Amino acid sequence: MRFARSTGTILLLLLLAPVGASVRAGASDRDFDALLLRNEQDPAVGLAARARAAALGLPRTIHLRDGVLIHAIGVEDGRPLYAVVRNLARPSDGGSVATYEEVAAAFDLRNALIDPPGAVPADPAWRPVGRRTINGLARGFLLVPDWTADKVMAFDPANGDLLDTAYIHSNPTALASPKEARLSPRGTITVSDQITDQVQDFDSAGSYLGRFAPAGGVNTAILDNIRGHAYRPNGRLVVAVGSGGNQNAVAEFDSAGNYLGTFIAAGSGGLNSPFGIIFRASDVLVTTSSTPTGILRFDLNGAFLSLLASISSFPQQIIRLPEGTLAVANFSGTGNTGIRLHADDGTFLRLLAGVTGNRGVYRLQNGNYLTTNSAGIHVVDSASGGLVRTVAVGTNMQYINHIERTLVGVAEESASPDGFSLAQNYPNPFNPSTTIELRLPAADPGTTVSIAVFDLLGREVRTLYDAPAGEPVLRVTWDGRNNGGVRMPTGVYICRVVAGSFTAARKMTLLQ
């Protein structure tokens, strides 16, 4: 889809808090909703605005204590334009566009949080929990990319609480506009990034492993302006593509990130600007933001079946709930933006409109919905559709995916009645090193412990520890780069622990 700039002329007024002045905004370049839509289709627009602001020594983001969020969104005559969001849950309600000079004249910025690179706590008393606490959650955690700060945050799937502002830290090499983070069949976390035109690979601790797809490097004939991604039942990666040689197609890659061709051909069934992808038992659904806007249905081999649901606006992430209901984060459209609920056959059920401008959606374990928009991440009441609370403020939070604890190398500990327990190595998969943790009875820390690594043929490849423990908690590290002078190949290895009569083993995946 090519963005069509609005031709209307509007007067945008910013109500000054507290002194009552106003900010005048100009014509078509100042259309708040049009600029939001333009950024959504092409994140390079916002990236250019933030870069221009930085080059001129101006803020990229301003967060006022009274809840107003201001962020660079466009460029006019060589100067950045700022979106002024007065309602975080419903950005278009009172949203407007202004220059920095107009913003500075209208608002008292002395106590503002200026240019924080990422989410700002909605509650000043908030404090993040530790990384190991997150991975200790039996219920797993949610990952949500922040498009502006180029990182991935973690949230609690039970109630939506913010757990970690940077589970995957900002990494200019890997991330420039992360759209979706999800668990891969290999146990890694993959992130589709719209600006770098790559699917990037991270271990379960959020450390960067390298590019996954395309395996040969950036190639805009394959991936360009990518959106959501998913995995076929056979484990192959599929990616929604918005521009370049595969514009309006869904590209496919093997388990090593090699390009296999298009899973869904460009324009198949009218596919136009695809965004979200989910697989069901007998079909795959793709949301499309341009005519025909809605949910397209394909078979498991990528052949078009039908238009499952017509949505006259801009659907993004789509999820399937356990009972079969489809929940769609709908970005725009008068009377349509919000969380749309559809029956399994596509029949529209109802709209939850307490938060608008939606990108990502997830149903929490308490029954409410977590959703993202251009101003933050919010909890919506599942019955009334009303806003429950804003969890965190941030300009560009994206899709929401649940990371199961047991699938990322943080499974329940192996324990024995006499107090020994072996935790899963962490991170897992790993590159280049991982930590193994053994807990011993507090009364007997002198037990002799043997920790060794074996390959899948049962051959011992390294003894990591063979001595009295000395402490109630014993931690050892295995570095696959320095295995007795031998660099170990990528693969699955077994860590075996013997401590007195206690024995336990863990599978570990090394990625070189």
PALO-159337 format. One record per residue (C-alpha): z, y, x; residue in one letter. Coordinates in steps of 0.05 Angstrom, whole numbers, padded with zeros to 5 digits, always signed. Layout:
! residues N
ZYXa...
This chain:
! residues 512
+00000+00000+00000m-00016+00070+00025r+00034+00124+00007f+00007+00177-00040a+00043+00243-00029r+00066+00279-00091s+00025+00340-00111t+00078+00372-00154g+00119+00433-00131t+00193+00428-00143i+00254+00471-00130l+00310+00431-00100l+00379+00462-00106l+00438+00438-00065l+00504+00458-00096l+00548+00484-00040l+00617+00454-00035a+00662+00491-00038p+00632+00562-00035v+00573+00554-00083g+00513+00576-00043a+00446+00541-00053s+00392+00513-00009v+00320+00526-00026r+00270+00470-00013a+00195+00477-00013g+00137+00440-00044a+00108+00370-00039s+00138+00353+00029d+00206+00365-00002r+00199+00312-00057d+00263+00271-00048f+00240+00208-00083d+00171+00210-00051a+00201+00215+00018l+00248+00158+00005l+00189+00115-00019l+00148+00135+00042r+00204+00114+00088n+00211+00049+00051e+00139+00030+00059q+00134+00053+00132d+00199+00059+00172p+00161+00095+00227a+00166+00158+00184v+00242+00159+00188g+00241+00138+00261l+00196+00197+00278a+00243+00244+00240a+00304+00219+00277r+00268+00223+00344a+00246+00295+00328r+00317+00314+00310a+00343+00284+00376a+00289+00320+00416a+00311+00386+00386l+00385+00372+00396g+00397+00366+00321l+00437+00313+00284p+00404+00250+00258r+00460+00239+00207t+00516+00281+00178i+00571+00252+00135h+00616+00302+00099l+00686+00283+00079r+00672+00296+00006d+00620+00240+00005g+00556+00278+00018v+00508+00241+00065l+00453+00279+00101i+00401+00244+00145h+00334+00259+00177a+00278+00231+00134i+00214+00269+00150g+00180+00323+00192v+00153+00390+00169e+00119+00439+00217d+00150+00404+00276g+00221+00407+00248r+00260+00349+00217p+00272+00347+00143l+00338+00320+00117y+00353+00280+00055a+00416+00306+00023v+00450+00252-00018v+00507+00276-00063r+00516+00211-00102n+00520+00151-00055l+00512+00100-00110a+00453+00135-00143r+00418+00175-00088p+00364+00205-00134s+00418+00237-00178d+00421+00307-00146g+00386+00283-00083g+00345+00337-00048s+00310+00354+00018v+00324+00412+00066a+00317+00435+00138t+00376+00434+00184y+00382+00510+00180e+00387+00505+00104e+00439+00450+00109v+00480+00489+00160a+00479+00550+00115a+00501+00511+00054a+00554+00464+00081f+00616+00472+00124d+00600+00423+00180l+00662+00435+00222r+00697+00373+00197n+00635+00331+00187a+00621+00265+00222l+00557+00283+00257i+00506+00232+00282d+00550+00170+00282p+00503+00114+00302p+00515+00070+00241g+00560+00059+00182a+00619+00104+00168v+00681+00073+00135p+00686+00091+00061a+00762+00088+00071d+00789+00127+00131p+00845+00075+00138a+00794+00019+00149w+00797-00020+00214r+00749-00075+00234p+00776-00145+00245v+00763-00185+00308g+00700-00226+00319r+00738-00291+00323r+00772-00275+00257t+00704-00269+00225i+00683-00336+00252n+00749-00365+00228g+00730-00352+00156l+00719-00419+00123a+00674-00383+00072r+00628-00356+00126g+00605-00284+00126f+00548-00239+00103l+00500-00205+00151l+00468-00138+00132v+00420-00101+00179p+00428-00026+00187d+00357+00001+00193w+00378+00068+00223t+00431+00046+00273a+00389-00015+00293d+00445-00065+00287k+00472-00118+00239v+00539-00113+00204m+00583-00168+00175a+00618-00170+00107f+00665-00217+00070d+00627-00260+00019p+00690-00265-00024a+00699-00191-00041n+00649-00151+00001g+00699-00123+00051d+00669-00097+00116l+00688-00143+00173l+00649-00119+00233d+00607-00055+00240t+00564-00088+00294a+00562-00164+00292y+00495-00155+00327i+00499-00092+00368h+00445-00040+00374s+00393-00066+00424n+00332-00021+00437p+00295-00080+00467t+00301-00122+00404a+00314-00077+00344l+00283-00013+00318a+00287-00024+00243s+00319-00092+00226p+00302-00114+00155k+00332-00183+00145e+00380-00228+00184a+00386-00301+00166r+00406-00368+00194l+00349-00408+00225s+00343-00485+00222p+00359-00483+00297r+00427-00453+00284g+00408-00385+00311t+00406-00319+00273i+00336-00291+00265t+00323-00218+00249v+00256-00191+00224s+00245-00121+00253d+00194-00075+00222q+00182-00028+00282i+00180-00079+00339t+00135-00124+00297d+00175-00186+00318q+00225-00236+00293v+00282-00233+00343q+00331-00289+00360d+00407-00283+00368f+00461-00335+00379d+00518-00346+00330s+00560-00293+00365a+00506-00241+00357g+00482-00242+00429s+00408-00231+00440y+00369-00293+00460l+00299-00264+00460g+00237-00258+00418r+00224-00316+00372f+00158-00298+00339a+00103-00286+00355p+00117-00331+00416a+00063-00297+00458g+00090-00227+00448g+00075-00168+00402v+00008-00177+00367n-00005-00132+00307t-00063-00177+00287a-00008-00227+00269i+00055-00186+00253l+00056-00111+00237d+00105-00074+00192n+00141-00138+00174i+00193-00144+00118r+00232-00205+00096g+00228-00275+00126h+00248-00345+00105a+00242-00418+00126y+00200-00471+00092r+00233-00538+00075p+00198-00566+00137n+00233-00513+00180g+00174-00469+00194r+00183-00393+00193l+00146-00350+00143v+00143-00274+00147v+00121-00220+00097a+00070-00174+00131v+00054-00103+00107g+00001-00079+00157s-00046-00100+00212g-00091-00160+00215g-00048-00199+00166n-00035-00142+00118q-00013-00166+00049n-00004-00238+00074a+00054-00284+00092v+00047-00309+00164a+00072-00378+00187e+00102-00401+00254f+00125-00468+00282d+00195-00484+00308s+00177-00452+00375a+00151-00387+00345g+00078-00403+00355n+00031-00373+00303y+00000-00425+00256l-00040-00379+00211g-00025-00351+00142t+00021-00391+00095f-00001-00346+00038i-00070-00314+00049a-00078-00238+00044a-00084-00216-00028g-00074-00286-00057s-00059-00277-00130g-00061-00202-00119g-00007-00204-00065l-00001-00131-00044n+00054-00106+00002s+00101-00167+00002p+00176-00156+00015f+00223-00213-00004g+00213-00289+00000i+00254-00346-00028i+00240-00421-00034f+00259-00461-00095r+00255-00536-00105a+00181-00536-00126s+00155-00466-00110d+00163-00403-00070v+00173-00333-00098l+00149-00268-00065v+00165-00197-00088t+00109-00148-00082t+00116-00072-00083s+00044-00053-00101s+00001-00072-00160t+00015-00123-00186p+00087-00103-00174t+00136-00159-00190g+00149-00231-00170i+00090-00275-00151l+00097-00351-00153r+00063-00399-00104f+00068-00474-00093d+00103-00502-00031l+00036-00501+00007n+00025-00428-00007g-00027-00434-00064a-00021-00381-00119f+00007-00406-00185l+00025-00346-00229s+00056-00277-00237l+00127-00299-00253l+00152-00230-00273a+00120-00161-00277s+00165-00106-00251i+00135-00036-00256s+00166-00008-00193s+00188-00034-00125f+00226-00101-00120p+00253-00120-00052q+00303-00176-00038q+00304-00233-00087i+00357-00287-00091i+00369-00348-00135r+00439-00358-00162l+00469-00429-00169p+00457-00430-00244e+00383-00413-00233g+00384-00339-00250t+00342-00294-00205l+00373-00229-00180a+00325-00176-00154v+00343-00112-00116a+00295-00062-00147n+00285+00001-00105f+00251+00050-00153s+00223+00063-00222g+00252+00102-00279t+00297+00056-00319g+00282-00002-00272n+00319+00012-00208t+00383-00028-00198g+00398-00103-00197i+00350-00138-00244r+00370-00206-00271l+00315-00255-00292h+00317-00325-00320a+00289-00381-00277d+00222-00375-00314d+00219-00300-00299g+00243-00275-00367t+00280-00209-00359f+00353-00213-00377l+00386-00147-00361r+00392-00089-00311l+00455-00072-00273l+00444+00002-00258a+00510+00026-00229g+00476+00030-00161v+00403+00051-00154t+00351+00052-00098g+00369-00021-00084n+00344-00062-00025r+00391-00121-00017g+00432-00162-00066v+00484-00218-00063y+00533-00245-00115r+00603-00246-00086l+00651-00303-00096q+00693-00259-00143n+00633-00254-00189g+00613-00182-00174n+00549-00163-00137y+00543-00132-00068l+00481-00087-00061t+00452-00039-00011t+00414+00027-00018n+00395+00087+00024s+00466+00112+00025a+00509+00051+00037g+00533-00016+00012i+00568-00022-00055h+00602-00070-00103v+00575-00072-00175v+00612-00101-00234d+00575-00162-00260s+00594-00149-00332a+00585-00074-00341s+00537-00061-00283g+00581-00003-00263g+00600+00017-00192l+00665-00016-00170v+00669+00016-00101r+00629+00038-00041t+00647-00008+00017v+00614+00031+00073a+00568+00091+00081v+00504+00085+00120g+00433+00111+00112t+00391+00048+00113n+00425-00018+00098m+00378-00075+00081q+00378-00148+00057y+00441-00190+00050i+00446-00262+00073n+00504-00311+00075h+00517-00346+00141i+00554-00411+00131e+00610-00421+00180r+00597-00495+00192t+00524-00481+00209l+00535-00432+00265v+00581-00470+00310g+00648-00451+00280v+00664-00513+00240a+00733-00536+00223e+00773-00559+00283e+00781-00632+00299s+00856-00642+00296a+00906-00699+00304s+00975-00707+00272p+01010-00698+00339d+00984-00626+00348g+00920-00632+00388f+00858-00596+00361s+00788-00582+00388l+00749-00522+00362a+00674-00518+00361q+00645-00487+00423n+00630-00413+00414y+00576-00386+00411p+00532-00444+00389n+00473-00445+00400p+00484-00409+00465f+00448-00377+00523n+00469-00382+00578p+00543-00399+00570s+00592-00423+00518t+00668-00432+00512t+00705-00495+00492i+00776-00488+00466e+00829-00542+00462l+00898-00532+00432r+00955-00577+00455l+01025-00588+00426p+01069-00531+00448a+01121-00580+00473a+01072-00618+00518d+01024-00570+00554p+01025-00614+00616g+00981-00668+00586t+00923-00687+00632t+00857-00665+00600v+00787-00687+00615s+00728-00645+00588i+00658-00668+00604a+00587-00654+00580v+00537-00710+00564f+00464-00710+00544d+00439-00747+00482l+00426-00810+00524l+00500-00813+00541g+00491-00791+00613r+00546-00746+00640e+00516-00681+00665v+00579-00642+00683r+00654-00649+00686t+00684-00583+00665l+00758-00598+00672y+00801-00656+00695d+00873-00637+00707a+00938-00622+00670p+00927-00568+00618a+00985-00525+00640g+00981-00481+00577e+00984-00494+00502p+00912-00467+00495v+00860-00489+00545l+00793-00454+00548r+00735-00474+00593v+00665-00446+00600t+00600-00483+00611w+00543-00442+00640d+00476-00478+00631g+00446-00436+00687r+00492-00464+00740n+00503-00537+00726n+00520-00560+00796g+00459-00523+00822g+00414-00551+00767v+00387-00509+00710r+00395-00550+00647m+00337-00552+00598p+00341-00529+00526t+00370-00583+00482g+00431-00613+00447v+00490-00636+00490y+00556-00670+00474i+00623-00642+00496c+00675-00698+00500r+00749-00683+00507v+00803-00734+00524v+00876-00711+00524a+00926-00769+00526g+00910-00811+00465s+00870-00754+00433f+00794-00756+00437t+00743-00711+00404a+00670-00691+00413a+00625-00632+00394r+00550-00623+00393k+00528-00561+00432m+00458-00530+00432t+00433-00496+00496l+00374-00448+00490l+00343-00429+00557q
